[in-house]
Amino acid sequence: MFLLSVDSFGKNTIFAVSKFKDMKKLNIILGMILFAAVALFSCKDESGEFVEQLYTNSQKEKAIKDCLRASADSALNHLCVADGFYNYNNAAYRIDYSPLQNSLFDTLVRHGYGNLADSLILHTNRLAENCKAQLAPLFTSAIDTLEIFDYDALIQGDVTAITKYFETYKYQFLRSAFQTPVSIRLNLFGVTQIWNEMIHLYAQYTSAPLNFDVQNYVAEKMLDGLLQEMRVEEELIRTDSTHRSESMELFGD
């Protein structure tokens, strides 16, 4: 007599195999066991229970925050570089003052000052592209202080669940924190000067009021663009193993 012991989910199942006259029966049993084992470990963890059991909360939190860090780095490297906001991804993130197109911009273009509108857009985007060194620590602080209440919901959520959660809890913090670097660069990059000249000319041709906060607009457009790029990178982390570090491997389970 001999014993064959198989461990499955912590439960010991012992098959006693004794005096087999026909070894085919033994081969069938062994084949069934092998098939079951292969099926168990090759199936996709649709429910997420395997991830829940395999990783500690500390590991899950690290994976989530490392995902955010990698996504933020990718966003800054794509947009806060030369020609980033202005031209990256077919100018998808260009700060173009769209709320002013039908008022200030149209008025100036009709009177031959369209070059000022173009100059304002270009200088504003150059401002945004020059903020990487100041914005990176802000994202680091926001990620480090992010409280997570349900690790599994974020890990098993849709392809941008983590970034959306981050945006929900940290958007106002980042929006406020962006104000200082933007304010400084409005003057450094000549945006304030161009804006004042445009407003002066606008007042000569119309009495229509124009209430527009340039600093707040630029800060929000920068933040919105960076968050969108973070969503793009999070999806890649979840779907492409080459975008994952070791701590993020659980996204592939």
C-alpha positions in Angstrom: 0.0 0.0 0.0 1.2 3.6 -0.6 -0.3 7.0 0.0 -0.7 10.0 -2.4 -1.2 13.3 -0.6 -2.5 16.4 -2.5 -2.8 19.8 -0.8 -5.6 22.0 -2.2 -6.5 25.4 -0.5 -5.1 24.1 2.7 -7.2 20.9 2.9 -5.4 17.6 2.8 -7.0 15.0 0.6 -5.4 11.5 0.9 -6.0 8.9 -1.6 -5.1 5.4 -0.6 -3.9 3.4 -3.5 -3.7 -0.3 -2.7 -3.0 -3.4 -4.7 -4.0 -2.0 -8.1 -4.3 -4.9 -10.4 -4.8 -2.6 -13.3 -2.3 0.3 -13.4 -4.5 2.1 -15.9 -6.8 3.0 -13.1 -3.9 4.6 -11.2 -2.9 6.5 -14.4 -6.4 7.8 -14.8 -6.5 9.1 -11.2 -3.2 10.8 -11.5 -4.2 12.3 -14.8 -7.4 13.7 -13.2 -5.4 15.2 -10.4 -2.9 16.8 -12.8 -5.7 18.2 -14.9 -7.4 19.8 -11.9 -4.1 21.3 -10.7 -3.4 22.9 -14.1 -7.0 24.2 -14.4 -6.7 25.7 -10.9 -3.5 27.7 -11.5 -4.2 28.7 -15.1 -7.6 30.1 -14.7 -8.0 33.9 -14.5 -8.9 35.4 -11.1 -12.1 37.1 -12.2 -13.4 37.5 -8.6 -10.2 38.9 -7.2 -10.3 36.5 -4.3 -6.8 35.1 -5.2 -5.3 38.6 -4.9 -7.1 39.3 -1.7 -5.7 36.2 -0.1 -2.2 36.3 -1.6 -1.2 39.9 -0.7 -1.1 41.8 2.5 -2.7 45.2 2.9 0.7 46.7 3.1 1.7 45.2 -0.3 -1.6 46.3 -1.8 -1.1 49.9 -0.6 2.4 50.0 -1.9 1.2 48.7 -5.3 -1.5 51.3 -5.5 0.8 54.2 -4.5 3.6 53.0 -6.8 1.0 52.9 -9.6 0.2 56.6 -8.8 3.9 57.5 -8.6 4.6 55.8 -12.0 1.6 57.5 -13.5 2.5 60.9 -12.2 6.1 60.5 -13.4 4.9 59.5 -16.9 2.5 62.5 -17.0 5.2 65.0 -16.0 7.7 63.5 -18.5 5.2 63.8 -21.3 3.8 67.2 -20.7 6.2 69.2 -18.6 8.9 69.1 -21.2 9.7 71.2 -24.3 6.6 71.2 -26.6 4.8 68.9 -24.2 1.6 70.7 -23.3 1.7 72.5 -26.7 2.1 69.6 -29.0 2.1 66.2 -27.2 -0.5 63.7 -28.6 -1.5 66.0 -31.4 -1.9 69.0 -29.1 -4.5 67.1 -27.0 -3.4 69.0 -23.9 -2.7 72.4 -25.3 -3.9 75.2 -23.1 -5.9 77.2 -25.7 -8.1 79.6 -23.7 -11.2 78.1 -25.3 -13.6 80.0 -23.0 -12.4 83.2 -24.6 -12.6 82.2 -28.2 -16.0 83.8 -28.8 -15.3 87.0 -26.9 -11.8 88.3 -26.4 -10.1 86.4 -29.1 -12.7 87.0 -31.8 -12.7 90.7 -31.1 -9.0 91.1 -31.4 -8.8 88.9 -34.5 -11.4 91.1 -36.2 -9.3 94.1 -35.5 -6.0 92.6 -36.7 -4.5 91.5 -33.4 -4.8 87.7 -33.8 -1.0 87.5 -33.3 -1.5 88.5 -29.6 -3.9 85.6 -29.1 -1.4 83.2 -30.7 1.3 84.6 -28.5 -0.7 84.2 -25.3 -1.4 80.6 -26.1 2.2 79.8 -26.9 3.7 81.5 -23.9 1.2 80.0 -21.5 2.1 76.5 -22.7 5.8 77.2 -22.4 5.0 78.3 -18.8 3.3 75.0 -18.1 6.1 73.0 -19.7 8.6 74.7 -17.4 7.0 73.6 -14.1 8.1 70.0 -13.7 10.6 70.6 -10.9 8.0 72.5 -8.9 5.1 70.1 -9.6 6.8 66.7 -8.9 7.1 67.3 -5.1 3.4 68.3 -5.0 2.4 65.0 -6.5 4.7 63.1 -4.2 3.1 64.8 -1.2 -0.4 64.2 -2.4 0.3 60.5 -3.1 2.2 59.9 0.2 -0.7 61.4 2.3 -3.5 59.7 0.3 -5.7 57.6 2.7 -6.9 54.3 1.2 -10.0 52.7 2.7 -10.6 49.8 0.3 -7.5 48.4 -1.3 -9.3 45.6 -3.2 -11.9 47.9 -4.7 -9.1 49.9 -6.3 -7.0 47.0 -7.4 -10.0 45.2 -8.9 -11.7 48.3 -10.3 -11.7 49.6 -13.8 -8.5 50.5 -15.7 -8.5 54.1 -14.2 -10.0 53.4 -10.8 -6.8 54.4 -8.9 -6.3 57.7 -10.6 -10.0 58.6 -10.3 -9.8 57.9 -6.6 -6.7 60.0 -6.3 -8.4 62.8 -8.2 -11.5 62.6 -5.9 -9.5 63.1 -2.7 -6.5 65.2 -3.9 -7.8 67.5 -6.7 -8.4 70.5 -4.5 -5.1 70.1 -2.7 -3.2 70.0 -6.0 -5.3 72.8 -7.6 -4.4 75.1 -4.7 -0.8 74.0 -4.6 -0.4 74.7 -8.4 -1.2 78.4 -7.8 2.2 79.5 -6.6 4.4 78.0 -9.4 1.8 79.3 -12.0 1.7 82.7 -10.5 5.5 83.1 -10.6 5.7 82.0 -14.2 2.9 84.1 -15.5 5.4 87.0 -15.2 8.5 85.1 -16.0 7.1 83.9 -19.4 5.5 87.2 -20.3 1.9 85.9 -20.0 0.8 88.7 -17.7 2.2 91.4 -20.1 0.5 89.9 -23.1 -2.8 89.5 -21.2 -2.8 93.1 -20.1 -2.1 94.3 -23.6 -5.0 92.2 -24.9 -7.4 93.5 -22.3 -6.4 97.1 -23.0 -7.2 96.6 -26.7 -10.4 94.7 -26.0 -11.7 97.6 -24.0 -11.2 100.0 -26.9 -13.6 98.0 -29.1 -16.3 96.8 -26.8 -17.8 97.6 -23.4 -18.8 94.0 -22.8 -17.5 92.9 -19.5 -14.8 90.2 -19.3 -14.2 88.4 -16.0 -11.5 85.8 -16.4 -9.0 84.5 -13.9 -6.0 83.6 -16.0 -4.0 82.1 -13.1 -6.8 79.8 -12.0 -7.6 78.8 -15.5 -4.0 77.8 -16.3 -3.5 75.9 -13.1 -6.7 73.9 -13.7 -5.9 73.1 -17.3 -2.4 71.9 -16.3 -3.8 69.7 -13.5 -6.5 68.3 -15.7 -4.0 67.5 -18.4 -1.6 65.7 -16.0 -4.4 63.7 -14.5 -5.6 62.6 -17.9 -2.1 61.4 -18.7 -2.0 59.6 -15.4 -5.2 57.7 -16.4 -3.5 56.7 -19.6 -0.5 55.3 -17.8 -2.6 53.5 -15.2 -4.4 51.6 -17.9 -1.0 50.6 -19.4 0.2 49.4 -16.0 -2.9 47.2 -15.7 -2.7 45.8 -19.2 1.0 45.8 -20.1 3.5 44.0 -17.9 6.4 46.1 -19.3 4.9 49.1 -17.5 4.9 47.4 -14.0 7.6 47.4 -11.4 8.0 44.4 -9.1 5.7 45.9 -6.5 2.9 46.3 -9.1 2.9 42.7 -10.3 -0.4 42.0 -8.5 -2.1 44.0 -11.2 -1.4 41.1 -13.5 -3.0 38.4 -11.3 
